[in-house]
């Protein structure tokens, strides 16, 4: 009867200090060792937590299993690369939106329903573009239907914040700058949480995502000949 040897599969871990990824033999599952780069202690996941990869790696141990130490092997970090075709397409789309906004400036200024439709149309592309700029390149990106659903939900929530602001502005704000000391923080915090929840951002990236959206929509108001808020 043939004997089948078990093949050890390496475990992928990430250093919490320098964010470098490593491969570690599965015999070190549950153990800890220093990062070769920054010396931060890294805990190797257990068998239940480990991430399987396709090709096994050989790890040598001095003095047998009892005296073995955790050995980390770095994985090449994925670099973010700009694709010229996509950059050109985004720039062309942005220019087209600016031209349409400028040409329709009078309608936008005079009719609330035109502003509402315009906001609904531009919000999803702005939200998805912001995700492309701020997403963590170490994580698998959202694509296809998942990206569009999350983008639509986030865009609707961001547009809803503009609607709430419009109601509050008409009711209580006098147009003086000091009003923003009380009005702006709740909107910014709410927008940051929405962005972080929609795209699995950290809170800081969620904040930048919402601010990118707000600044882009304010710029479109200015192009249409309206006040900045």
Helices and strands as residue ranges (DSSP letters): E 11-14, E 21-24, G 26-28, E 32-34, E 41-43, G 65-67, E 73-74, H 84-103, H 105-110, H 112-134, H 144-172, G 177-179, H 180-199, H 203-223
